Amino acid sequence: MDITLIAIAVFVFVAIAFLALYLFKSINKKSFTAEDGSVFDSQPDLDLYQRLYDKTKPLFSPDDENGSSQQTLGFEKTFISKLTIEGFPNLKTLVKYRKQFKSLSDLINN
């Protein structure tokens, strides 16, 4: 009976110790939040995300905000629609928009 009681006490103590360590780590963890609510662990990650977010924000805005033009940031409306809503169902569609993908890659990487 004494061994069972000691085993339960040790188990409870270890569980409380692990819980305390977890809570202590999460309290001291500093996080950085972007304007859209995304959370990052470091300031450089947040800065990179914020720059990309600002550059690509018009791509994900509703058509009403972008006006009635056929292009946004140099991208065709059909490409933006495929990118954000419909998707690319086959290779033929991907090849058709290969120049648009190259432009998107350049926008993101520069």
Secondary structure, DSSP 8 states (H G I E B T S, - for coil): -HHHHHHHHHHHHHHHHHHHHHHHHHHH---EE-TTS-EESSHHHHHHHHHHHHHHGGGGS-HHHH-S-SEETTEEHHHHHIIIII---SHHHHHHTHHHHHHHHHHHH-
